Amino acid sequence: MTTEHHTETRAQRIAMVALFAALLAAFGLIPKIDLPLGVPITAQTTGVMLAGCMLGARMGFQAMVLFLAAVALGLPLLSGGRGGMGVFFLPSAGYLISYPVAAAVAGLVMRALAGKESSPARLAACAFAASVVGGIVVVHAFGVVGLMLLAKLSFVQAAIGTLVFVPGDLVKCVLVALIVHTVARGLPDWRFGGRRL
């Protein structure tokens, strides 16, 4: 591999990481729905799922870290125009902190399930499964811990409270699967989950 090709590839990776961090911010423009639990319903976990499925574990993780760093610096990128260090001390903090891990897990699952020569339909099914594991299981596991620590809820209360998000999250998983199917048809060489071609 030439130095020029290596530099180009690295530049492309940096651009993709920045693009998906920006995409997550764009999902934040969709109005949030506030709940008594202290955790709003937002569209941003869709971006977390997409980052893992589309970029893979490593780059998906990096995109989410970049996004959270920007939020921590005070940029109002979260749904509802929220930002700053204070958001990491709210009841919803566990969900936010899960983003890098959730994207990484989704990427790992996507890569494990998607073969080298997968059809768009198979890739869509893999994306749905990866989104469920990374975007629902991981996110809600962190969310429950956050609710227990910051909202002082019991495990049962936190677990029951987080269930209200699951139906909407399943819809997000379907949306991610549809996007992956569309991209797979239009860009068959896309390395979903960072898989080898």
Sequence and secondary structure as in RCSB ss.txt:
>XXXX:A:sequence
MTTEHHTETRAQRIAMVALFAALLAAFGLIPKIDLPLGVPITAQTTGVMLAGCMLGARMGFQAMVLFLAAVALGL
PLLSGGRGGMGVFFLPSAGYLISYPVAAAVAGLVMRALAGKESSPARLAACAFAASVVGGIVVVHAFGVVGLMLL
AKLSFVQAAIGTLVFVPGDLVKCVLVALIVHTVARGLPDWRFGGRRL
>XXXX:A:secstr
  HHHHHHHHHHHHHHHHHHHHHHHHHTTS  B  TTS  B SHHHHHHHHHHHH HHHHHHHHHHHHHHHHTT 
  BTTTB SGGGGGSTTHHHHHHHHHHHHHHHHHHHHHS TT  HHHHHHHHHHHHIIIIIIIHHHHHHHHHHHH
S   HHHHHHHHGGGHHHHHHHHHHHHHHHHHHHHH TT  GGG   
